[in-house]
Amino acid sequence: MSTQRQTVSSPARQAQRFAHYCELSISYEGASHDIPVRAPDISTRGMFINTAKRFPEGAVLRICFRLSRTHVLIAARGEVRYCLPGVGIGVEFIGLPEEAQQAIEKEAGGE
């Protein structure tokens, strides 16, 4: 995955998103296997994850990824907010620790 910074901003978004992380893995909470994914963007509130796997709205996932510039490992839980069949899922973080949120903000700001 390229480490070139890309930011995505939209008036409908509550937080700026950027594509600057790697080593993403997710698993359905309660399941024992990882799900293959590609992830185009992230914010302090959540992320969109490209995956062909369908998830119902409200499904809770375990998400793990590494920020590509600072190499900070983020482990979080996320709730599926919407699903675009065959494209991917929009996930909102649940209880993201303050230190993880600050690391994402720092990565996005290029500090």
C-alpha positions in Angstrom: 0.0 0.0 0.0 1.3 3.4 -0.9 2.3 5.7 2.0 1.4 8.9 0.0 -1.0 11.0 2.1 -4.4 11.5 0.6 -7.1 13.4 2.4 -10.8 13.2 1.7 -13.2 15.9 3.0 -16.9 16.3 2.4 -19.5 18.6 3.9 -21.5 15.5 5.0 -18.5 14.1 6.9 -18.2 14.8 10.6 -14.4 14.3 10.6 -11.7 14.6 7.9 -10.7 11.3 6.5 -7.3 10.3 5.2 -5.6 7.2 3.6 -2.5 6.7 5.7 -2.5 3.3 7.3 -1.6 -0.3 6.7 -1.8 -3.8 8.0 -5.6 -3.7 8.4 -7.5 -6.7 9.7 -11.0 -7.1 10.9 -13.0 -10.0 12.5 -16.6 -10.3 13.3 -16.9 -10.2 17.1 -17.3 -13.7 18.3 -15.7 -15.3 15.2 -12.2 -16.7 15.1 -11.1 -15.8 11.6 -9.9 -12.6 9.9 -11.9 -11.2 6.9 -9.9 -10.1 3.8 -10.2 -6.3 3.3 -8.8 -3.2 1.7 -9.3 0.1 3.4 -9.3 3.5 1.6 -9.8 6.0 4.4 -10.0 6.6 8.1 -11.0 9.4 10.5 -11.1 9.7 14.3 -14.7 8.6 14.1 -14.5 5.6 11.9 -13.5 4.2 8.5 -14.8 2.8 5.2 -13.5 -0.7 4.5 -13.6 -2.3 1.1 -14.8 -5.8 1.4 -17.0 -8.2 -0.6 -18.3 -9.6 2.7 -21.8 -8.5 3.8 -22.4 -7.3 7.3 -25.7 -6.3 8.8 -26.0 -2.7 10.1 -25.2 -2.8 13.8 -22.7 -5.7 13.6 -19.7 -5.2 15.9 -16.2 -5.8 14.5 -12.8 -6.0 16.0 -10.5 -3.8 13.9 -6.7 -3.7 14.0 -4.4 -1.5 11.8 -1.1 0.3 11.9 -0.7 3.9 11.1 1.9 4.0 8.2 3.9 7.1 9.2 4.2 6.8 13.0 3.7 2.9 13.0 1.3 3.2 16.0 -0.8 0.0 16.2 -4.5 0.8 16.7 -6.9 -1.9 18.0 -10.5 -0.9 18.3 -14.1 -2.1 18.1 -16.4 -0.7 15.4 -20.1 -0.8 14.6 -21.2 -1.3 11.0 -23.2 1.9 10.2 -24.0 1.0 6.5 -23.2 -1.7 3.9 -22.7 -1.2 0.2 -23.1 -4.8 -1.2 -20.0 -5.8 -3.1 -18.2 -2.6 -2.3 -17.7 -2.3 1.5 -18.9 -1.1 4.9 -18.9 2.2 6.8 -17.7 1.5 10.4 -18.0 3.9 13.4 -15.5 3.3 16.2 -16.9 2.3 19.5 -15.1 3.6 22.6 -11.9 4.4 20.7 -9.3 5.2 23.5 -8.1 8.8 23.7 -4.5 7.8 22.9 -5.6 6.1 19.7 -7.7 9.1 18.7 -4.8 11.4 19.3 -2.5 9.1 17.3 -4.9 9.2 14.3 -5.2 13.0 14.6 -1.4 13.3 14.7 -1.0 11.1 11.7 -3.6 13.1 9.7 -2.0 16.4 10.7 1.5 15.2 9.6 3.1 16.4 12.9 
